[in-house]
Amino acid sequence: MSLRPILTVDADLATLKKKSARVAVVDDDLRALMDDMLETMYAAPGIGLAAIQVGVPKRVIVMDISRGEEPKQPRYFVNPEILWASEDLAVYEEGCLSVPEIYDEVERPAAVRIRYLGYDGKPVEEDAEGLFAVCIQHEMDHLEGVLFLDHLSRLKRERAVAKVRKAARDDEAAA
């Protein structure tokens, strides 16, 4: 396993806006990618990561929404799709590893039913609610080239990107 660089909006917006391709088969190469993604996500630290965020335009997500001292609960999602979304909406403060240090409230369906292939390539269907629903929808947006910033007003989005760009310039100047 190895850490991969996470693409950010200041330098890699065009790549992050690409739509990811479906995966034909879950094989050892794909599992190695998922293992790298998981290690990268934990190191960041984050709770979810889409393959496009490490420059791989495949419909793959890793996630772990365990908290604090709870045992790690890594999850893998290949070709995820939403089968159903509740009409009830929930607002949650979101952040993103590709938009460092920016957080804002996003409204999404409160619950969804999803279908995907797991780490072993077997199909899974399950319901998601709460943080799981928020995280899976956020990461699935990445697969469509959508960032959480795209759910915000134009002004908030422009301010957030400017802040990330300024922080990147400050980091370069300090190095």
C-alpha positions in Angstrom: 0.0 0.0 0.0 1.1 3.5 -0.6 -0.1 7.1 -0.1 -1.3 8.9 -3.2 -1.5 12.7 -3.6 -5.0 14.1 -3.2 -5.9 16.5 -6.0 -7.2 19.9 -4.8 -9.4 22.5 -6.5 -6.6 25.1 -6.6 -4.4 23.0 -8.9 -6.5 20.1 -10.3 -10.1 21.4 -10.8 -10.3 20.2 -14.4 -9.5 16.6 -13.3 -11.9 16.8 -10.4 -14.7 17.9 -12.7 -14.3 14.7 -14.9 -17.0 12.1 -14.9 -15.6 8.7 -13.7 -15.9 5.6 -15.8 -17.6 2.4 -14.7 -15.4 -0.5 -13.6 -15.6 -3.6 -15.6 -14.2 -6.1 -13.0 -13.1 -6.0 -9.4 -9.7 -7.6 -9.6 -6.4 -7.4 -7.6 -5.3 -4.2 -9.4 -8.6 -2.5 -8.3 -8.3 -3.8 -4.8 -4.7 -2.4 -4.6 -6.1 1.0 -5.7 -8.8 0.8 -3.0 -6.2 -0.2 -0.4 -4.0 2.8 -1.4 -7.1 5.1 -1.3 -8.0 3.9 2.1 -4.5 4.5 3.5 -4.4 7.9 1.8 -7.8 8.8 3.3 -6.8 7.8 6.8 -3.5 9.8 6.5 -5.3 12.9 5.3 -7.4 12.4 7.7 -10.8 12.0 6.1 -13.9 9.8 6.2 -14.4 9.3 2.4 -12.4 9.4 -0.8 -13.4 8.9 -4.4 -10.8 7.6 -6.9 -10.9 10.7 -9.0 -9.5 12.6 -6.0 -6.3 10.7 -6.5 -6.4 11.2 -10.2 -8.0 7.9 -11.2 -11.3 8.4 -13.1 -13.0 5.2 -12.0 -16.3 4.8 -10.1 -14.6 3.7 -6.9 -15.1 5.1 -3.3 -13.6 4.2 0.0 -15.1 5.3 3.3 -14.8 4.9 7.1 -17.2 6.9 9.2 -16.2 5.3 12.5 -15.3 7.9 15.2 -12.6 8.5 17.7 -11.5 5.3 19.4 -14.0 3.1 17.7 -12.5 0.2 15.7 -11.9 1.1 12.0 -14.7 0.1 9.7 -13.4 0.5 6.1 -16.0 0.3 3.4 -15.5 -0.1 -0.4 -17.9 0.9 -3.1 -17.4 0.0 -6.8 -19.9 1.4 -9.4 -22.2 2.7 -6.7 -25.7 3.9 -7.7 -28.6 5.4 -5.8 -31.8 3.4 -6.3 -34.0 5.6 -4.1 -33.7 8.8 -2.2 -36.1 10.1 0.5 -38.1 13.2 -0.1 -37.1 14.3 3.4 -34.0 16.5 3.3 -31.2 16.9 5.9 -28.6 19.7 6.2 -25.1 18.7 7.2 -21.9 20.6 7.4 -19.6 19.1 4.8 -15.9 19.4 4.1 -13.7 17.7 1.4 -10.1 16.6 1.1 -10.0 18.2 -2.3 -11.2 21.5 -0.8 -9.0 21.7 2.3 -10.1 23.7 5.4 -13.5 24.7 3.8 -16.7 23.6 5.5 -20.3 24.6 4.7 -23.8 23.3 5.0 -25.3 21.2 2.2 -28.8 19.9 1.9 -29.3 16.4 0.6 -31.8 13.6 0.9 -31.9 12.3 4.5 -31.8 8.6 3.4 -30.9 6.7 0.3 -30.9 3.1 -0.9 -27.7 2.2 -2.8 -26.4 -0.6 -4.9 -22.7 -1.3 -5.5 -20.0 -4.0 -5.8 -18.0 -4.6 -2.6 -14.3 -5.3 -2.2 -14.9 -8.9 -3.2 -16.8 -7.9 -6.4 -20.1 -9.1 -5.0 -23.2 -7.0 -5.4 -24.7 -5.3 -2.3 -27.8 -3.3 -1.7 -28.3 -1.3 1.5 -30.0 1.7 3.0 -28.0 4.7 4.3 -29.1 7.4 6.6 -27.4 10.0 8.8 -23.7 10.5 8.2 -23.5 7.4 6.0 -26.1 8.9 3.7 -24.3 12.3 3.6 -20.9 10.7 2.9 -22.0 8.3 0.2 -23.9 11.1 -1.6 -20.9 13.4 -1.3 -18.5 10.8 -2.7 -20.9 9.8 -5.4 -21.1 13.4 -6.5 -17.3 13.2 -7.1 -17.9 10.3 -9.6 -20.1 12.7 -11.6 -17.5 15.6 -11.4 -19.5 17.5 -8.8 -17.9 19.0 -5.7 -19.7 19.9 -2.5 -18.9 23.5 -3.5 -21.3 23.1 -6.5 -24.1 22.9 -4.0 -23.3 26.3 -2.6 -24.1 29.8 -3.9 -21.8 31.2 -6.6 -20.4 33.7 -4.1 -19.6 31.1 -1.4 -18.0 28.8 -4.0 -15.8 31.6 -5.4 -14.7 32.6 -1.9 -13.9 29.0 -1.0 -11.8 28.4 -4.1 -9.9 31.7 -3.6 -9.2 30.8 0.1 -7.8 27.4 -1.0 -5.7 29.0 -3.7 -4.3 31.6 -1.2 -3.5 28.9 1.4 -1.6 26.9 -1.4 0.4 30.0 -2.3 1.2 30.7 1.4 2.4 27.1 1.8 4.6 27.4 -1.3 6.1 30.7 0.0 6.8 29.2 3.4 8.6 26.1 1.9 
